[in-house]
Amino acid sequence: MIDNYLDINSYFYKTKLNIKYDKKAIMDSIINDYFTEDVQRLRSTGNYNFVLDSKYKEFNELMYRTYEVILKKLLPNMVKSTRCADRVWAYVSNNKYNNPVIHNHKDTATFNAVYYLNIPNAKGGELEFYDNEQKPVFYFKPEEGDFIIFPGEVDHKPLPCDSEEFRIAINMEYICV
Protein backbone atom coordinates (compact mmCIF):
# COMPACT_ATOMS: atom_id res chain seq x y z
CA MET A 1 0.00 0.00 0.00
CA ILE A 2 1.35 3.41 -0.96
CA ASP A 3 1.30 6.23 1.61
CA ASN A 4 -1.29 8.92 0.89
CA TYR A 5 -3.19 6.54 -1.37
CA LEU A 6 -6.87 7.29 -1.80
CA ASP A 7 -8.45 3.87 -2.34
CA ILE A 8 -11.31 4.71 -4.67
CA ASN A 9 -11.39 1.83 -7.15
CA SER A 10 -7.59 1.74 -6.79
CA TYR A 11 -7.26 4.71 -9.11
CA PHE A 12 -6.62 7.89 -7.16
CA TYR A 13 -3.52 9.21 -5.47
CA LYS A 14 -3.49 12.20 -3.13
CA THR A 15 -0.70 13.94 -1.29
CA LYS A 16 -0.03 17.36 0.17
CA LEU A 17 2.71 19.38 -1.51
CA ASN A 18 4.84 21.80 0.41
CA ILE A 19 6.90 23.42 -2.29
CA LYS A 20 8.72 26.72 -2.15
CA TYR A 21 7.42 29.44 -4.45
CA ASP A 22 5.86 32.87 -4.10
CA LYS A 23 2.23 31.78 -3.87
CA LYS A 24 0.79 35.29 -3.71
CA ALA A 25 2.73 36.43 -6.79
CA ILE A 26 1.65 33.35 -8.78
CA MET A 27 -1.99 33.72 -7.69
CA ASP A 28 -2.08 37.45 -8.46
CA SER A 29 -0.53 36.84 -11.87
CA ILE A 30 -2.94 34.02 -12.72
CA ILE A 31 -5.96 36.09 -11.65
CA ASN A 32 -4.71 39.10 -13.67
CA ASP A 33 -4.15 36.87 -16.70
CA TYR A 34 -7.59 35.34 -16.22
CA PHE A 35 -9.17 38.71 -16.94
CA THR A 36 -7.17 39.43 -20.11
CA GLU A 37 -9.03 39.76 -23.38
CA ASP A 38 -7.61 36.50 -24.77
CA VAL A 39 -8.69 34.42 -21.77
CA GLN A 40 -12.09 36.10 -21.66
CA ARG A 41 -12.53 35.21 -25.33
CA LEU A 42 -11.81 31.56 -24.40
CA ARG A 43 -14.33 31.79 -21.55
CA SER A 44 -17.00 33.03 -23.95
CA THR A 45 -16.62 29.72 -25.82
CA GLY A 46 -17.05 27.73 -22.60
CA ASN A 47 -13.34 27.10 -21.99
CA TYR A 48 -12.45 28.18 -18.46
CA ASN A 49 -8.89 26.80 -18.61
CA PHE A 50 -5.89 28.68 -19.85
CA VAL A 51 -2.36 27.47 -20.47
CA LEU A 52 0.25 29.04 -18.23
CA ASP A 53 2.66 30.48 -20.77
CA SER A 54 6.42 31.13 -20.68
CA LYS A 55 5.97 33.85 -18.04
CA TYR A 56 5.29 30.98 -15.61
CA LYS A 57 8.24 28.88 -16.82
CA GLU A 58 9.84 28.24 -13.40
CA PHE A 59 6.51 27.46 -11.72
CA ASN A 60 5.45 25.21 -14.63
CA GLU A 61 8.71 23.28 -14.49
CA LEU A 62 8.41 22.88 -10.72
CA MET A 63 4.84 21.58 -11.03
CA TYR A 64 5.52 19.23 -13.92
CA ARG A 65 8.77 17.83 -12.50
CA THR A 66 7.01 17.20 -9.16
CA TYR A 67 4.28 15.37 -11.09
CA GLU A 68 6.87 13.23 -12.90
CA VAL A 69 8.70 12.34 -9.68
CA ILE A 70 5.46 11.19 -8.02
CA LEU A 71 4.40 9.18 -11.09
CA LYS A 72 7.82 7.48 -11.27
CA LYS A 73 7.50 6.46 -7.61
CA LEU A 74 4.00 5.09 -8.18
CA LEU A 75 4.77 3.44 -11.52
CA PRO A 76 8.54 2.87 -11.79
CA ASN A 77 8.27 1.10 -15.17
CA MET A 78 6.19 3.82 -16.77
CA VAL A 79 7.60 5.33 -19.97
CA LYS A 80 6.74 8.86 -21.03
CA SER A 81 5.42 9.21 -24.56
CA THR A 82 7.13 11.57 -26.99
CA ARG A 83 3.61 12.97 -27.59
CA CYS A 84 3.54 14.22 -24.00
CA ALA A 85 3.68 18.01 -23.83
CA ASP A 86 4.79 19.38 -20.48
CA ARG A 87 1.76 21.64 -20.45
CA VAL A 88 0.41 23.27 -17.32
CA TRP A 89 -2.84 25.18 -17.21
CA ALA A 90 -5.08 26.88 -14.67
CA TYR A 91 -8.76 26.48 -13.98
CA VAL A 92 -9.93 29.59 -12.13
CA SER A 93 -13.44 29.64 -10.70
CA ASN A 94 -15.67 31.18 -8.07
CA ASN A 95 -19.41 31.66 -7.54
CA LYS A 96 -19.61 33.92 -10.61
CA TYR A 97 -17.06 32.37 -12.97
CA ASN A 98 -17.35 28.60 -13.31
CA ASN A 99 -18.08 25.94 -15.88
CA PRO A 100 -19.14 22.70 -14.17
CA VAL A 101 -19.01 20.24 -17.08
CA ILE A 102 -18.47 16.48 -16.87
CA HIS A 103 -15.35 15.68 -18.89
CA ASN A 104 -12.28 13.47 -19.05
CA HIS A 105 -8.81 13.57 -20.59
CA LYS A 106 -8.84 10.16 -22.30
CA ASP A 107 -7.82 11.61 -25.68
CA THR A 108 -4.96 13.67 -24.27
CA ALA A 109 -3.60 11.92 -21.16
CA THR A 110 -2.92 8.61 -19.52
CA PHE A 111 -2.88 10.40 -16.16
CA ASN A 112 -4.22 13.76 -15.08
CA ALA A 113 -2.99 15.73 -12.07
CA VAL A 114 -4.41 18.69 -10.20
CA TYR A 115 -2.59 20.90 -7.70
CA TYR A 116 -4.87 23.12 -5.62
CA LEU A 117 -3.11 26.47 -5.39
CA ASN A 118 -5.99 28.28 -3.68
CA ILE A 119 -9.17 26.97 -2.10
CA PRO A 120 -11.68 29.41 -0.58
CA ASN A 121 -13.11 28.56 2.81
CA ALA A 122 -16.63 28.06 1.44
CA LYS A 123 -19.20 25.46 0.51
CA GLY A 124 -18.70 23.67 -2.78
CA GLY A 125 -15.54 23.46 -4.85
CA GLU A 126 -15.40 19.65 -4.77
CA LEU A 127 -14.15 17.57 -7.64
CA GLU A 128 -16.89 15.09 -8.49
CA PHE A 129 -16.00 11.74 -10.12
CA TYR A 130 -18.37 9.61 -12.21
CA ASP A 131 -18.75 6.01 -13.28
CA ASN A 132 -19.17 4.92 -16.92
CA GLU A 133 -22.87 5.79 -16.77
CA GLN A 134 -22.02 9.29 -15.51
CA LYS A 135 -23.42 8.64 -12.06
CA PRO A 136 -21.47 10.35 -9.25
CA VAL A 137 -19.33 7.85 -7.33
CA PHE A 138 -16.95 10.04 -5.35
CA TYR A 139 -16.58 13.64 -4.21
CA PHE A 140 -13.14 14.98 -3.40
CA LYS A 141 -13.11 18.13 -1.24
CA PRO A 142 -9.70 19.66 -1.94
CA GLU A 143 -7.65 21.65 0.49
CA GLU A 144 -4.99 24.14 -0.42
CA GLY A 145 -1.78 22.32 -1.32
CA ASP A 146 -3.50 19.04 -2.25
CA PHE A 147 -2.06 17.26 -5.28
CA ILE A 148 -4.10 14.47 -6.85
CA ILE A 149 -3.45 12.09 -9.73
CA PHE A 150 -6.08 10.01 -11.51
CA PRO A 151 -6.46 8.22 -14.86
CA GLY A 152 -7.21 10.41 -17.87
CA GLU A 153 -10.26 8.38 -18.84
CA VAL A 154 -12.11 9.03 -15.57
CA ASP A 155 -15.09 11.37 -15.96
CA HIS A 156 -15.05 14.24 -13.49
CA LYS A 157 -16.41 17.73 -12.91
CA PRO A 158 -15.28 20.62 -10.71
CA LEU A 159 -18.25 21.86 -8.70
CA PRO A 160 -18.76 25.61 -8.19
CA CYS A 161 -17.74 27.07 -4.85
CA ASP A 162 -19.93 29.53 -2.97
CA SER A 163 -17.38 32.33 -2.70
CA GLU A 164 -16.22 35.42 -4.53
CA GLU A 165 -12.66 34.33 -3.77
CA PHE A 166 -11.08 32.34 -6.59
CA ARG A 167 -10.51 28.60 -6.44
CA ILE A 168 -7.34 28.03 -8.49
CA ALA A 169 -6.53 24.54 -9.72
CA ILE A 170 -3.31 23.88 -11.62
CA ASN A 171 -3.76 21.02 -14.11
CA MET A 172 -1.28 18.76 -15.86
CA GLU A 173 -1.47 15.74 -18.15
CA TYR A 174 0.93 12.85 -18.73
CA ILE A 175 0.95 10.40 -21.62
CA CYS A 176 2.54 6.96 -21.22
CA VAL A 177 3.47 4.54 -23.98
Order of alpha helices (4+ residues) and beta strands (2+ residues): beta-beta-alpha-alpha-beta-alpha-beta-beta-beta-beta-beta-beta-beta
